[in-house]
Amino acid sequence: GTLVEYGPTAQIFTNPKDKRTEDYITGRFG
């Protein structure tokens, strides 16, 4: 796989910088 984004867990889940991350954690991808 590819590492798309990294950072503090809270930041990743509340304010992701990459649209792919947001799509994944909200269930729109994967």
DSSP file (Angstrom, degrees, kcal/mol; ACC not computed):
  #  RESIDUE AA STRUCTURE BP1 BP2  ACC     N-H-->O    O-->H-N    N-H-->O    O-->H-N    TCO  KAPPA ALPHA  PHI   PSI    X-CA   Y-CA   Z-CA
    1    1 A G              0   0    0      0, 0.0     2,-0.4     0, 0.0     0, 0.0   0.000 360.0 360.0 360.0 179.3    0.0    0.0    0.0
    2    2 A T        -     0   0    0      0, 0.0     2,-0.8     0, 0.0     0, 0.0  -0.950 360.0-126.8-118.3 133.1    0.8    3.6    0.0
    3    3 A L        +     0   0    0     -2,-0.4     3,-0.1     1,-0.2     0, 0.0  -0.703  32.7 174.8 -77.1 112.6    1.2    5.9    3.0
    4    4 A V        -     0   0    0     -2,-0.8     2,-0.3     1,-0.3    -1,-0.2   0.851  59.9  -4.5 -89.6 -38.8   -1.1    8.7    2.1
    5    5 A E        -     0   0    0      2,-0.0    -1,-0.3    13,-0.0     2,-0.3  -0.995  57.2-172.9-156.7 148.2   -1.0   10.8    5.3
    6    6 A Y        +     0   0    0     -2,-0.3    -3,-0.0    -3,-0.1     3,-0.0  -0.982  29.6 100.3-143.7 157.1    0.5   10.7    8.8
    7    7 A G  S    S-     0   0    0     -2,-0.3    -2,-0.0     4,-0.0     5,-0.0  -0.948  73.4 -18.7 158.1-172.3    0.3   12.7   11.9
    8    8 A P     >  -     0   0    0      0, 0.0     4,-2.3     0, 0.0     3,-0.3  -0.324  61.6-123.2 -59.5 140.2   -1.4   12.7   15.3
    9    9 A T  H  > S+     0   0    0      1,-0.2     4,-2.2     2,-0.2     5,-0.2   0.900 109.9  52.7 -53.8 -47.0   -4.4   10.4   15.4
   10   10 A A  H  > S+     0   0    0      1,-0.2     4,-2.0     2,-0.2     5,-0.3   0.892 110.2  48.6 -59.2 -39.7   -6.9   13.1   16.4
   11   11 A Q  H  > S+     0   0    0     -3,-0.3     4,-2.8     2,-0.2    -1,-0.2   0.914 109.2  52.3 -67.0 -42.3   -5.8   15.3   13.6
   12   12 A I  H  < S+     0   0    0     -4,-2.3    -2,-0.2     1,-0.2    -1,-0.2   0.901 116.5  39.7 -60.6 -41.0   -6.1   12.5   11.0
   13   13 A F  H  < S+     0   0    0     -4,-2.2    -1,-0.2    -5,-0.2    -2,-0.2   0.764 126.7  31.9 -83.4 -24.9   -9.7   11.7   12.1
   14   14 A T  H  < S+     0   0    0     -4,-2.0    -3,-0.2    -5,-0.2    -2,-0.2   0.741 135.3  14.9-104.1 -26.7  -10.9   15.3   12.6
   15   15 A N  S  < S-     0   0    0     -4,-2.8    -2,-0.2    -5,-0.3    -1,-0.1  -0.386  72.9-178.1-147.9  63.5   -9.0   17.3   10.1
   16   16 A P        -     0   0    0      0, 0.0    -4,-0.1     0, 0.0    -3,-0.0  -0.358  19.3-151.0 -66.8 145.3   -7.3   15.1    7.4
   17   17 A K  S    S+     0   0    0      1,-0.1     2,-0.5    -2,-0.0     3,-0.0   0.728  77.6  65.7 -86.8 -23.5   -5.3   17.0    4.8
   18   18 A D  S >> S-     0   0    0      1,-0.1     4,-1.8     0, 0.0     3,-0.6  -0.863  73.7-141.8-107.5 132.3   -5.8   14.5    2.0
   19   19 A K  H 3> S+     0   0    0     -2,-0.5     4,-2.6     1,-0.2     5,-0.2   0.840 103.0  59.4 -58.2 -35.1   -9.2   13.9    0.5
   20   20 A R  H 3> S+     0   0    0      1,-0.2     4,-2.1     2,-0.2    -1,-0.2   0.879 104.0  50.8 -63.5 -36.9   -8.5   10.1    0.2
   21   21 A T  H <> S+     0   0    0     -3,-0.6     4,-2.5     2,-0.2     5,-0.2   0.940 110.8  48.1 -64.4 -47.0   -8.0   10.0    4.0
   22   22 A E  H  X S+     0   0    0     -4,-1.8     4,-1.5     1,-0.2     6,-0.3   0.922 111.3  50.5 -59.8 -45.3  -11.3   11.7    4.6
   23   23 A D  H  <>S+     0   0    0     -4,-2.6     5,-2.5     1,-0.2     6,-0.9   0.898 111.9  48.6 -60.1 -41.2  -13.1    9.3    2.2
   24   24 A Y  H ><5S+     0   0    0     -4,-2.1     3,-1.2     4,-0.2     5,-0.3   0.940 112.2  45.3 -67.1 -48.3  -11.6    6.3    3.9
   25   25 A I  H 3<5S+     0   0    0     -4,-2.5    -1,-0.2     1,-0.3    -2,-0.2   0.708 113.2  51.2 -74.2 -17.0  -12.4    7.2    7.5
   26   26 A T  T 3<5S-     0   0    0     -4,-1.5    -1,-0.3    -5,-0.2    -2,-0.2   0.403 117.9-110.0 -97.1   2.9  -16.0    8.2    6.5
   27   27 A G  T < 5S+     0   0    0     -3,-1.2    -3,-0.2    -4,-0.3    -2,-0.1   0.589  87.1 116.2  86.7  10.3  -16.6    5.0    4.7
   28   28 A R  S   <S+     0   0    0     -5,-2.5     2,-0.3    -6,-0.3    -4,-0.2   0.459  77.6  38.8 -89.4   0.0  -16.7    6.3    1.2
   29   29 A F              0   0    0     -6,-0.9    -2,-0.2    -5,-0.3    -1,-0.1  -0.997 360.0 360.0-148.1 143.4  -13.6    4.3    0.2
   30   30 A G              0   0    0     -2,-0.3    -2,-0.1    -3,-0.0    -1,-0.1   0.451 360.0 360.0  93.9 360.0  -12.3    0.8    0.9
